[in-house]
């Protein structure tokens, strides 16, 4: 049996919206909020599923984001979000995830509260490998009998690791500074012996270069294949 979905998208980046439309995916070039959600629902119909993959942390009003989804979801519909997971970021010391596009860094406990404030319930939570470890969760209107796959386990793990205390964040800052200092010593030591160049120029690389204070005297140039 063949299954298919009618899909539509929203993207504030003009070039990406144009690319999606050329590919046959109807895409509105705008930001996600209640106004644009209603516009899309009126044009394409209320959705069964809304996906937000690595964009939830980019918005500066999480309440408006969730309210917009809740306002147009069909009964029984789901909001599925993927976002870098704060506990893994703290554990692994991936401070290069901290940059201007990311307004917030999410653990599951505040996500659960946020959804509850808008009449939604987190029904499933998984850890996926993208960006070193991301949280993917599903939220829908409470129905009294839905499962809660992975939710309790992650909430208990967050509590055990003291995410509601200052300790893990202070430790994160100290380890970030130590990593920076070690990298500065390594790169400048190599630069003193010869040329140093870089490969890979994502946003994370910009964070790293600026945090370390590197200049062209340290890293001559950086290339990327994108």
Beta strands, then each sheet from edge to edge (+ up, - down):
strand 1: 9-10
strand 2: 27-28
strand 3: 49-53
strand 4: 78-84
strand 5: 121-128
strand 6: 134-140
strand 7: 198-199
strand 8: 222-223
sheet 1: 1+ 2+
sheet 2: 3+ 4+ 6- 5+
sheet 3: 7+ 8+
end
